[in-house]
Amino acid sequence: MGIETVTTILFSFSVLIIGVILGGTVTFFSRRMLISRQMRIAERKAAKVVVEASVEAKNMLNEAKQAAEKTKQASDAEHRERRAELQRQENRLTQKGETLEHKLEAAENREKSLANKEKEIESVRSQLGEVKDRQLKQLELISGMSSDEAKQNLIEAMEIELRQEASRRVRQWETKVKEEASEKAREILSQVIQRCASEVVTETTVSSVSLPNDEMKGRLIGREGRNIRALEQATGVDLIIDDTPEAVTLSSFDPVRREIARQALTKLILDGRIHPARIEEVVAKTKEEVDATIYSAGEQAATQVGVHGLRPELIRVLGRLKYRTSYGQNVLAHSIEVSHLAGMIAAELGANIAIAKKAGLLHDIGKAVDQEVEGSHAAIGADLVKQWDRSPEVVQGIAEHHGETDSISMWGFIVTAADAISSAKPGARRESLDFYLKRLKALEDIANGFKGVEKSYAIQAGREIRILVKPEEVDDLAAVRLARDIVTKIEEGMNYPGQIKVTVLRETRAVDYAK
């Protein structure tokens, strides 16, 4: 081979080596650039992931804080509610303790009074015994009769004399007092009655709901009775579905519950969607509406009679009387009328009109809760008002308006008179036929139970009883005593609105025949 060939080969070999080196270098740098680019992309993705993780962590932290805040608020609300309930229970216990202390003090005072009276009675008995012994000895010496005979004659003579004298004096005293009191009372009451010409309101809470058709009964019952169970459980009212066409009956001792059930049932029937969830929703909404109606009724009643400053608790309880009836008379309308009448009577007597009106408006407030608390509605109402009203005169008028206390103040007489006027006017109250007949029979039985009574007749719808006596057994003075005894017996043994007039008739007839 020649030198040129070798040189060519070496040159080609060098070029090849240089190409290989350049190719490897290019490949190296290309790969390095690719790796750098991938690293930059990876770093950006990592930074993005870190940012997203940071945002998500912040969101989770905020949600955790909100959940913790809600839990704290719920816990605080529950804590406040429990504290309020404990405070209410403590107040009730304190009031009961004060009532018991007052009763114990009254009992102790009565015991002391009875002990003093027993001592006085023993002293009088000893004196009477000495007088009796002296009289017996004198009678035995003077008359020569035995002590038993003398005793019997003396007792009979004294009894006859005392009866005649007592009857004459009682009759004179009653006649004088009745004339004076009747004239003044007639004047006051006539003015009051003339000024108050209100309508007679005799409402009863509706206890039946009309249905568009009898198929609605099946929908109200629901599959396996689930709808009727849900309705009874949500309202506390018994739903009676019987053979009565296109009607169902609601039964409950609580008139407010019965009204809620009536309204809720009416809405469900109109809506057509009747299932347990819908029933609970409608009943809850109806309860809110009835509560608002009750409060509004209490406010309207207080505004109507001009009684201001009542606590919201009293207004709410007063409004419950809108759904309460007594002998068919709406109690809230009756309370408003009694408030007007009490104010008029107080004006005639020169007493505080505002106190009389408030006592008249609240006199039957105990009837709103008398099914939940033991005792008469007068005592319940007085305790209820005492909690939220600091006027002792109002509490007195409420507690005394049925004569259940030992004494009666001026406010008790005012409220009693206004209550009697409102209840006793014609058409104000009604009672069932059976109860009415029983009351008339009981009235006649009381009169027939006295000695010397021949016949008795209850007339004027039980407002008067006329009694015929045997003239040979009952004289004129005994007739007066008999009328008074019958009045006392009626007052002790019967409950009745207004008053009952007792008339005793004594008649002597002389009959002969011409032959």
Secondary structure as UniProt FT lines:
FT   HELIX           3..143
FT   HELIX           147..195
FT   STRAND          208..210
FT   HELIX           215..221
FT   HELIX           223..225
FT   HELIX           226..235
FT   STRAND          238..240
FT   TURN            245..246
FT   STRAND          247..251
FT   HELIX           255..271
FT   HELIX           276..305
FT   HELIX           312..319
FT   HELIX           320..323
FT   STRAND          325..326
FT   TURN            327..328
FT   STRAND          329..330
FT   HELIX           331..349
FT   HELIX           353..362
FT   TURN            363..364
FT   HELIX           365..368
FT   TURN            369..372
FT   HELIX           377..388
FT   HELIX           392..400
FT   TURN            401..402
FT   HELIX           410..424
FT   TURN            426..427
FT   HELIX           433..448
FT   TURN            451..452
FT   STRAND          453..459
FT   HELIX           460..462
FT   STRAND          464..469
FT   TURN            471..473
FT   HELIX           476..493
FT   STRAND          501..506
//
